[in-house]
Amino acid sequence: MSQLITHDSDIRRATWKMIENQSSLMTPDVKILDELDICGEVRADIAVINGHLTGYELKSESDNLDRLPRQIEYYSKVMDYCNLVVAPNHLEQSLEMLPGFWGIYVARTSQRGNVFLRKYRSAHTNKTRVDPYSVVQFLWKDEALDVLRQYGLSKGLYNRQRSYIWERIVQNFTLSQIRLIVRIKLKDRQNWHDESNYCNSAN
């Protein structure tokens, strides 16, 4: 009989291990992050940034699915690939909630107490739900201004709120360009400890 998976940390470790063992994800410039803020509304439990942006939402046996609809909404606005890693007791209910392009992994516990993942279905490219204004919100104000400055589009923006600056990027770049810009900036970002200050600031 499988023992209960009671902690997020069990599934998180197993998911990190799975990611690190996938050569398609572990490109030379890959960055893997815990708790990536999405639009100030939810956090991606694990985000993988390489040639795509891939998110993993984790649900242990002791979790509930009350927040999953909102998490699905926001992951789907920004991620190229979305995945749910779920304990067996949540599989049936989560299947009723997830869009068809989401991948699903089931986390089980071995007789030795080790958590392992089994792929239930693969994630497919998120072709229709990605929203450029949501994606650009990954950029901090100085990062967004730097993008506009490189293209001569930053004049008069330095004292404007970041929402206005984000909108200027959306007006001047395609979705594919915004996706690329955001991935580059996230990979290059060094001072992640400052993220909470940016998330809570209107500027």
GULOTOR-980563 format. One line per 8 residues: number of its first residue (from 1); for each residue x, y, z of N, C-alpha, C. Coordinates in Angstrom, 3 decimals, decimal comma. Layout:
% GULOTOR-980563
NUM	X:Y:Z:X:Y:Z:X:Y:Z | ...
This chain:
% GULOTOR-980563
1	0,842:-1,193:0,000:0,000:0,000:0,000:0,882:1,251:0,000 | 0,554:2,212:-0,886:1,339:3,445:-0,964:1,091:4,308:0,252 | 2,145:4,915:0,751:1,968:5,830:1,857:1,529:7,188:1,319 | 0,918:7,993:2,165:0,411:9,280:1,743:1,550:10,225:1,398 | 1,296:11,022:0,356:2,214:12,109:0,018:1,656:13,340:0,695 | 2,297:13,793:1,735:1,713:14,853:2,554:2,373:16,206:2,354 | 3,522:16,237:1,659:4,252:17,487:1,553:4,553:17,839:0,104 | 4,406:19,112:-0,204:4,781:19,633:-1,512:6,245:19,334:-1,810
9	7,093:19,376:-0,794:8,532:19,200:-1,004:8,860:17,835:-1,609 | 8,066:16,795:-1,284:8,301:15,462:-1,848:8,119:15,478:-3,360 | 7,008:16,062:-3,789:6,719:16,124:-5,222:7,675:17,089:-5,917 | 8,016:18,179:-5,239:8,928:19,157:-5,850:10,282:18,515:-6,162 | 10,826:17,778:-5,207:12,117:17,114:-5,444:12,022:16,130:-6,611 | 10,937:15,373:-6,661:10,768:14,401:-7,741:10,619:15,092:-9,090 | 9,944:16,241:-9,107:9,755:16,973:-10,358:11,073:17,574:-10,833 | 11,836:18,152:-9,921:13,160:18,666:-10,287:14,024:17,544:-10,877
17	14,002:16,394:-10,251:14,804:15,269:-10,738:14,368:14,859:-12,133 | 13,053:14,812:-12,368:12,536:14,456:-13,683:12,996:15,463:-14,733 | 12,883:16,747:-14,407:13,293:17,801:-15,341:14,778:17,668:-15,677 | 15,596:17,469:-14,660:17,044:17,399:-14,859:17,465:16,170:-15,653 | 16,585:15,164:-15,726:16,885:13,951:-16,485:16,350:13,998:-17,908 | 15,724:15,114:-18,287:15,184:15,248:-19,647:16,129:16,099:-20,487 | 16,784:15,471:-21,430:17,746:16,196:-22,265:17,075:17,286:-23,091 | 15,810:17,118:-23,433:15,113:18,128:-24,235:14,899:19,412:-23,455
25	14,876:19,333:-22,126:14,707:20,516:-21,284:16,035:21,108:-20,858 | 17,042:20,271:-20,651:18,306:20,725:-20,075:19,249:21,227:-21,162 | 18,859:22,299:-21,828:19,699:22,955:-22,813:20,812:23,725:-22,101 | 21,883:24,095:-22,812:23,008:24,767:-22,144:22,621:26,053:-21,414 | 21,598:26,746:-21,903:21,230:28,031:-21,295:19,975:27,941:-20,430 | 19,570:26,743:-20,037:18,327:26,575:-19,284:18,405:27,241:-17,915 | 17,281:27,765:-17,486:17,150:28,254:-16,109:15,898:27,620:-15,517 | 16,020:27,061:-14,314:14,888:26,434:-13,629:14,638:27,225:-12,358
33	13,380:27,612:-12,164:13,036:28,481:-11,043:11,896:27,889:-10,228 | 11,970:28,068:-8,931:10,842:27,782:-8,050:10,033:29,050:-7,839 | 8,715:28,904:-7,794:7,815:29,987:-7,389:7,953:31,244:-8,258 | 7,747:31,081:-9,555:7,797:32,208:-10,481:6,453:32,927:-10,484 | 6,481:34,213:-10,143:5,259:35,003:-10,098:4,654:35,159:-11,488 | 3,333:34,998:-11,583:2,605:35,198:-12,836:1,575:36,294:-12,627 | 1,850:37,460:-13,189:0,910:38,593:-13,184:0,507:39,037:-11,783 | 1,284:38,693:-10,769:0,914:39,045:-9,409:-0,303:38,307:-8,899
41	-0,735:37,277:-9,592:-1,971:36,560:-9,245:-1,715:35,166:-8,704 | -0,808:34,430:-9,326:-0,461:33,078:-8,885:1,041:32,910:-9,061 | 1,570:31,797:-8,575:2,981:31,485:-8,774:3,106:30,102:-9,393 | 3,949:30,004:-10,398:4,275:28,701:-10,968:5,194:27,975:-9,995 | 4,807:26,790:-9,560:5,638:26,060:-8,597:7,045:25,853:-9,139 | 7,148:25,422:-10,388:8,444:25,283:-11,057:8,284:25,800:-12,475 | 9,228:26,619:-12,908:9,246:27,107:-14,286:10,577:26,754:-14,922 | 10,525:26,259:-16,148:11,719:25,919:-16,911:11,790:26,867:-18,100
49	12,916:27,584:-18,190:13,085:28,572:-19,249:14,252:28,137:-20,122 | 13,959:27,782:-21,353:14,995:27,492:-22,348:14,533:28,101:-23,667 | 14,295:27,314:-24,699:13,698:27,847:-25,921:12,209:28,050:-25,790 | 11,657:27,610:-24,690:10,239:27,774:-24,363:10,130:28,136:-22,889 | 8,921:28,449:-22,482:8,619:28,660:-21,070:7,636:27,573:-20,658 | 8,068:26,718:-19,750:7,279:25,561:-19,330:7,001:25,654:-17,843 | 5,746:25,434:-17,460:5,357:25,526:-16,066:4,859:24,207:-15,507 | 5,116:24,013:-14,209:4,659:22,820:-13,489:3,927:23,261:-12,235
57	2,662:22,904:-12,138:1,884:23,123:-10,926:1,844:21,802:-10,157 | 2,127:21,856:-8,847:2,245:20,650:-8,028:1,090:20,550:-7,044 | 0,480:19,382:-6,964:-0,599:19,141:-6,010:-0,332:17,836:-5,274 | 0,035:17,948:-4,003:0,288:16,758:-3,199:-1,032:16,194:-2,681 | -0,932:15,044:-2,046:-2,134:14,381:-1,547:-2,847:15,213:-0,486 | -2,110:16,012:0,252:-2,706:16,827:1,309:-3,229:18,165:0,802 | -2,978:18,497:-0,468:-3,523:19,723:-1,063:-4,972:19,523:-1,449 | -5,629:20,645:-1,804:-6,928:20,555:-2,466:-6,817:21,273:-3,800
65	-7,869:21,202:-4,599:-7,842:21,779:-5,948:-8,631:23,078:-6,041 | -8,889:23,718:-4,915:-9,711:24,930:-4,923:-9,110:26,039:-5,786 | -7,788:26,164:-5,774:-7,138:27,246:-6,522:-6,766:26,844:-7,946 | -6,964:25,576:-8,293:-6,499:25,100:-9,590:-7,137:25,837:-10,772 | -8,444:26,124:-10,762:-9,000:26,859:-11,918:-8,297:28,187:-12,176 | -7,993:28,933:-11,143:-7,297:30,208:-11,314:-5,851:29,985:-11,770 | -5,221:28,960:-11,241:-3,861:28,637:-11,665:-3,839:28,215:-13,134 | -4,808:27,427:-13,550:-4,915:27,042:-14,954:-5,054:28,280:-15,835
73	-5,901:29,210:-15,420:-6,140:30,427:-16,194:-4,847:31,201:-16,426 | -4,062:31,402:-15,366:-2,879:32,248:-15,492:-1,689:31,513:-16,103 | -1,496:30,248:-15,771:-0,459:29,478:-16,467:-0,715:29,530:-17,972 | -1,971:29,353:-18,359:-2,313:29,273:-19,779:-2,131:30,602:-20,497 | -2,075:31,697:-19,765:-1,855:33,010:-20,379:-0,395:33,272:-20,716 | 0,525:32,527:-20,077:1,940:32,879:-20,225:2,851:31,720:-20,630 | 2,452:30,491:-20,409:3,338:29,357:-20,617:3,168:28,757:-22,009 | 4,298:28,386:-22,618:4,252:27,656:-23,876:3,780:26,220:-23,647
81	4,206:25,652:-22,519:3,785:24,302:-22,126:3,394:24,325:-20,656 | 2,284:23,667:-20,327:1,756:23,647:-18,957:1,618:22,200:-18,495 | 1,985:21,956:-17,256:1,913:20,608:-16,699:1,369:20,642:-15,276 | 0,599:19,622:-14,940:0,147:19,405:-13,574:0,793:18,130:-13,061 | 1,432:18,219:-11,906:1,986:17,046:-11,234:1,107:16,806:-10,020 | 0,429:15,666:-9,989:-0,678:15,503:-9,064:-0,616:14,149:-8,358 | -1,011:14,136:-7,103:-1,141:12,875:-6,373:-2,332:12,090:-6,920 | -2,322:10,762:-6,791:-3,381:9,939:-7,395:-4,796:10,314:-6,965
89	-4,957:10,776:-5,730:-6,309:11,073:-5,259:-6,932:12,279:-5,962 | -6,124:13,082:-6,656:-6,638:14,261:-7,357:-6,736:14,064:-8,863 | -6,320:12,907:-9,374:-6,231:12,731:-10,823:-7,586:12,873:-11,506 | -8,575:12,170:-11,033:-9,878:12,165:-11,712:-10,490:13,566:-11,760 | -10,461:14,274:-10,634:-11,041:15,612:-10,599:-10,254:16,584:-11,473 | -8,932:16,472:-11,447:-8,118:17,394:-12,238:-8,330:17,188:-13,732 | -8,572:15,956:-14,154:-8,832:15,693:-15,565:-10,071:16,438:-16,062 | -11,040:16,617:-15,183:-12,257:17,331:-15,551:-12,014:18,836:-15,672
97	-10,933:19,330:-15,095:-10,676:20,756:-15,040:-9,648:21,226:-16,066 | -8,722:20,363:-16,450:-7,588:20,789:-17,264:-7,940:20,890:-18,746 | -7,457:21,937:-19,431:-7,550:21,979:-20,893:-6,763:20,821:-21,498 | -7,101:20,457:-22,701:-6,485:19,298:-23,326:-5,018:19,438:-23,613 | -4,498:20,689:-23,702:-3,080:20,857:-24,026:-2,178:20,733:-22,804 | -2,753:20,666:-21,608:-1,947:20,494:-20,402:-1,439:19,063:-20,295 | -0,187:18,913:-19,870:0,335:17,598:-19,551:0,032:17,237:-18,105 | 0,037:15,953:-17,823:-0,253:15,480:-16,466:0,762:14,411:-16,076
105	1,314:14,567:-14,882:2,163:13,551:-14,276:1,520:13,134:-12,953 | 1,550:11,848:-12,672:0,993:11,333:-11,422:2,145:10,968:-10,493 | 2,101:11,518:-9,285:3,152:11,290:-8,289:2,712:10,184:-7,337 | 3,486:9,135:-7,287:3,192:8,014:-6,397:4,373:7,764:-5,462 | 4,108:7,030:-4,403:5,147:6,710:-3,429:5,455:5,221:-3,481 | 6,735:4,896:-3,588:7,147:3,495:-3,617:7,073:2,893:-2,220 | 7,244:1,587:-2,161:7,219:0,904:-0,877:8,358:1,370:0,031 | 9,404:1,907:-0,564:10,524:2,433:0,216:10,314:3,890:0,624
113	9,188:4,463:0,216:8,890:5,826:0,602:9,411:6,890:-0,345 | 9,915:6,488:-1,518:10,410:7,446:-2,496:9,301:7,863:-3,453 | 9,217:9,149:-3,742:8,218:9,654:-4,676:8,761:9,537:-6,096 | 7,947:8,995:-6,993:8,327:8,912:-8,401:7,146:9,372:-9,243 | 7,451:9,847:-10,454:6,424:10,394:-11,331:6,208:9,488:-12,532 | 4,951:9,388:-12,937:4,588:8,680:-14,162:3,818:9,635:-15,054 | 4,232:9,715:-16,311:3,523:10,591:-17,244:2,166:9,994:-17,592 | 1,111:10,764:-17,371:-0,240:10,336:-17,739:-0,563:10,800:-19,159
121	-0,187:12,038:-19,475:-0,309:12,516:-20,853:0,686:13,664:-21,051 | 1,151:13,806:-22,283:2,133:14,829:-22,605:1,482:16,189:-22,803 | 2,236:17,227:-22,472:1,786:18,587:-22,757:1,938:18,872:-24,244 | 0,999:19,646:-24,781:1,076:20,113:-26,162:1,268:21,625:-26,165 | 1,750:22,136:-27,277:1,994:23,569:-27,377:0,716:24,347:-27,111 | 0,835:25,359:-26,286:-0,273:26,262:-25,980:-0,395:27,241:-27,149 | -1,286:26,952:-28,079:-1,345:27,702:-29,336:-2,314:28,874:-29,317 | -3,266:28,876:-28,414:-4,348:29,858:-28,531:-4,549:30,737:-27,306
129	-4,010:30,380:-26,164:-4,371:31,100:-24,941:-3,324:32,083:-24,439 | -2,138:32,085:-25,044:-1,089:32,976:-24,559:-1,468:34,424:-24,843 | -1,367:35,268:-23,815:-1,758:36,671:-23,894:-0,503:37,540:-23,805 | -0,219:38,354:-24,820:1,033:39,124:-24,808:1,162:40,060:-23,613 | 0,073:40,690:-23,197:0,170:41,615:-22,071:0,479:40,871:-20,775 | -0,007:39,644:-20,644:0,321:38,836:-19,469:1,787:38,403:-19,499 | 2,273:37,996:-20,666:3,668:37,555:-20,779:4,626:38,688:-20,437 | 4,338:39,898:-20,939:5,257:41,017:-20,740:5,337:41,434:-19,270
137	4,364:41,011:-18,462:4,384:41,364:-17,049:5,467:40,618:-16,262 | 6,136:39,649:-16,895:7,310:39,053:-16,258:8,439:40,071:-16,131 | 8,437:41,092:-16,984:9,530:42,062:-16,992:9,383:43,061:-15,864 | 10,472:43,314:-15,151:10,505:44,408:-14,201:10,567:45,716:-14,986 | 10,277:46,810:-14,328:10,202:48,095:-15,020:11,511:48,436:-15,724 | 12,632:48,267:-15,040:13,905:48,625:-15,662:14,230:47,714:-16,837 | 13,810:46,445:-16,749:14,024:45,526:-17,863:13,181:45,930:-19,067 | 11,930:46,297:-18,814:11,039:46,715:-19,896:11,545:48,000:-20,553
145	11,997:48,934:-19,739:12,550:50,180:-20,283:13,803:49,906:-21,107 | 14,617:48,976:-20,660:15,829:48,630:-21,398:15,490:48,096:-22,781 | 14,438:47,276:-22,868:13,994:46,758:-24,167:13,588:47,904:-25,083 | 12,768:48,803:-24,566:12,302:49,927:-25,380:13,451:50,856:-25,759 | 14,390:51,047:-24,850:15,537:51,920:-25,126:16,369:51,376:-26,282 | 16,526:50,068:-26,340:17,313:49,456:-27,408:16,720:49,736:-28,784 | 15,414:49,952:-28,837:14,735:50,189:-30,113:14,300:51,652:-30,272 | 14,820:52,533:-29,426:14,507:53,940:-29,537:13,066:54,275:-29,215
153	12,459:53,509:-28,313:11,035:53,672:-28,013:10,774:54,100:-26,574 | 11,818:54,517:-25,857:11,660:54,776:-24,430:11,441:56,242:-24,074 | 11,471:57,121:-25,035:11,359:58,552:-24,747:10,064:58,877:-24,014 | 10,182:59,592:-22,908:9,028:60,032:-22,147:8,406:58,980:-21,248 | 9,062:57,825:-21,115:8,468:56,723:-20,364:9,065:56,510:-18,985 | 10,156:57,186:-18,667:10,891:56,844:-17,446:10,104:57,137:-16,169 | 9,186:58,056:-16,213:8,375:58,362:-15,036:6,968:57,784:-15,127 | 6,727:56,968:-16,136:5,403:56,353:-16,287:5,330:55,060:-15,496
161	4,115:54,673:-15,124:3,928:53,412:-14,412:4,262:52,247:-15,324 | 4,637:51,140:-14,699:5,078:49,993:-15,489:3,965:49,440:-16,383 | 2,702:49,577:-15,975:1,605:49,090:-16,814:1,597:49,804:-18,166 | 1,912:51,091:-18,163:1,975:51,858:-19,401:3,157:51,401:-20,248 | 4,264:51,101:-19,588:5,470:50,648:-20,291:5,232:49,265:-20,896 | 4,601:48,374:-20,139:4,250:47,055:-20,682:3,380:47,198:-21,924 | 2,397:48,096:-21,842:1,483:48,288:-22,970:2,234:48,779:-24,198 | 3,224:49,636:-23,996:4,023:50,129:-25,126:4,763:48,974:-25,816
169	5,266:48,024:-25,026:5,923:46,857:-25,629:4,931:46,042:-26,432 | 3,749:45,811:-25,877:2,730:45,030:-26,579:2,351:45,694:-27,898 | 2,320:47,009:-27,919:1,955:47,746:-29,132:3,019:47,680:-30,218 | 4,272:47,429:-29,825:5,368:47,545:-30,774:6,057:46,231:-31,131 | 5,680:45,146:-30,459:6,327:43,871:-30,727:5,271:42,786:-30,920 | 5,615:41,786:-31,719:4,720:40,648:-31,908:4,781:39,733:-30,688 | 3,828:38,830:-30,591:3,823:37,878:-29,480:5,094:37,035:-29,485 | 5,533:36,586:-30,658:6,761:35,784:-30,730:7,955:36,578:-30,234
177	8,021:37,855:-30,601:9,119:38,698:-30,136:9,059:38,901:-28,622 | 7,874:39,120:-28,093:7,717:39,308:-26,647:8,128:38,052:-25,893 | 7,720:36,902:-26,378:8,115:35,649:-25,738:9,635:35,519:-25,675 | 10,299:35,817:-26,797:11,757:35,723:-26,844:12,400:36,732:-25,903 | 11,930:37,977:-25,937:12,476:39,028:-25,067:12,367:38,616:-23,604 | 11,209:38,109:-23,214:10,983:37,735:-21,813:11,887:36,584:-21,408 | 12,021:35,584:-22,253:12,898:34,458:-21,913:14,337:34,931:-21,720 | 14,801:35,799:-22,604:16,171:36,308:-22,483:16,347:37,077:-21,180
185	15,402:37,946:-20,858:15,512:38,759:-19,651:15,455:37,891:-18,391 | 14,589:36,892:-18,375:14,499:36,020:-17,207:15,781:35,213:-17,020 | 16,368:34,760:-18,111:17,626:34,016:-18,015:18,758:34,900:-17,510 | 18,742:36,165:-17,937:19,828:37,085:-17,575:19,676:37,678:-16,177 | 18,473:37,643:-15,624:18,222:38,305:-14,340:19,053:37,671:-13,235 | 19,668:38,516:-12,425:20,535:38,045:-11,355:19,932:38,241:-9,963 | 19,324:39,384:-9,718:18,878:39,736:-8,364:17,436:39,314:-8,112 | 17,218:37,987:-8,135:15,862:37,468:-7,958:15,304:37,766:-6,574
193	16,158:38,017:-5,595:15,671:38,293:-4,238:14,889:39,596:-4,190 | 15,005:40,429:-5,218:14,271:41,689:-5,257:12,879:41,546:-5,866 | 12,514:40,326:-6,279:11,272:40,156:-7,027:10,052:40,624:-6,258 | 9,992:40,337:-4,958:8,808:40,711:-4,183:8,595:42,214:-4,188 | 9,678:42,970:-4,216:9,546:44,422:-4,254:8,917:44,889:-5,556 | 9,286:44,227:-6,645:8,723:44,592:-7,936:7,260:44,159:-8,044 | 6,945:42,978:-7,506:5,581:42,470:-7,591:4,618:43,336:-6,808 | 5,084:43,946:-5,728:4,192:44,713:-4,861:4,216:46,210:-5,162
201	4,954:46,611:-6,161:5,094:48,027:-6,477:4,318:48,376:-7,741 | 3,581:49,478:-7,686:2,836:49,922:-8,864:3,753:50,520:-9,903 | 4,966:50,856:-9,514:5,890:51,498:-10,443:6,854:50,524:-11,085
